[in-house]
Amino acid sequence: MSEQTYNWSRKSLDDLVDFYKREIAPERQREGYDPNEIPTYQWLVDHGYSGLQYAVREHYEMTLSEFFEQAVGLGDDASSETPSWPIDNEQMIEYLEQYFRSQQRGSAAETTLQSKRSRLGQFLRHYEDLHRTSAIVSRITDVADQPEEIQRVTAVFDVLDDELESNDSKRRYRSDIDDLYSWLVDRGYGAFNPVRYDHEWGVAKRDNSPLAPAQVGALAAVTEDIEERLIVLGLCAWGLRRSELATLHVENVELQAESPYLSFNTRKNGPGTVALIYREDVLEDRIARLSNQQGWDGYLFPSPDARRDHLTGETLNRRFKSIAARADVRVRGELPTSKMGRRFWYSAYADAVEVVIERLQSVAHEQGSSDPMVVFRNYLSEEKRREYLRDAMYDRLAEAFEDATTR
């Protein structure tokens, strides 16, 4: 299979992990390699997978080794330590460890269990963020609580629905969460499984359409205050998930660097940065205004509810839809969700990559190569690659936001 058919730049990190497990790992196993051994770059090149290195480096700022060790779970020390849980509830952690001991008695591979741990940990972290507790067992012991708990779990699934990029990922999350609740009920710890009553997601039928550039410009043009402008920019120009935008804190922001960026210690796939290529001045203005408010605790979207430090992702999604209604923006007849703004960012970035590659076509020809990607990967420094991509991405964003640049 040729390299181009893999569409590396359009795969989420979950998609790349899935691709490794589905395509690369079986091929290595057929060749007699240790399933826990990290493939060499030369092996990937020889087997047509060299684009994987570019994808994890440019989109997720990881080396191949970091990708295989942290995301896939390969390496000699991959299973030497039990990962910690992102919650602070000893009783719930004990239930989880019991659950995984029962899983280990089955035939599940260690890497499969590590992926399941990660998915369940993310579910519980979101549950705790939304509902102020991770003690899900106490919420399923009385059937009288069933309607409320179904709604609480639905709220978490809505957050995951916004974060997850592929239908396969959504199915795996649902399956793992459903399995955990079923195990709790089977062991007598709970009276009902709240996942069984909802959360089908209908992922096979979901509309994956991004917003068009003109629609993004229309959204930006009708924003009425700096908070609304920040919502549109955060989703469409910076590609943030709505949960990331809702929890954005001044400590995440680095505006003094030569190339301003956002830094996250606990992003979905681990630590990471997001380049502020376009209109970082709006972010600077927002921080300056909030800094003058007494008692500001650093969140860019502080909540008026005294019980919360910041707005929720669901609230930002409703505000995004409100902006879209005001701009009369529809996608296939319906108001767009915040996720469609993030998809616009991915689409714009893919276009920027194509623009850069097209510009290198003549250089590739002079080097005697028919593939400009060879020039991009092998003859340009990392700094120069980033510069070219930033410039091309800025042009795509400026074109989309041109109706709002004077606001």
FENBELRA-V676116 format. One record per helix or strand. SS is the DSSP state (alpha for helix, beta for strand). FROM is the first residue (numbers start at 0). LEN is the number of residues. If there is no record, write none. Layout:
<<SS & FROM & LEN> <SS & FROM & LEN>>
//
This chain:
<<alpha & 2 & 4> <alpha & 7 & 3> <alpha & 12 & 18> <alpha & 40 & 6> <alpha & 50 & 10> <alpha & 63 & 9> <alpha & 89 & 15> <alpha & 109 & 22> <alpha & 136 & 3> <alpha & 142 & 21> <alpha & 166 & 20> <alpha & 193 & 4> <alpha & 202 & 3> <alpha & 212 & 9> <alpha & 225 & 12> <alpha & 241 & 5> <beta & 248 & 1> <alpha & 249 & 3> <beta & 252 & 2> <beta & 260 & 7> <beta & 269 & 6> <alpha & 279 & 12> <beta & 298 & 1> <beta & 301 & 1> <beta & 309 & 1> <alpha & 312 & 15> <beta & 330 & 1> <beta & 333 & 1> <alpha & 337 & 22> <alpha & 360 & 6> <alpha & 371 & 7> <alpha & 381 & 23>>
//
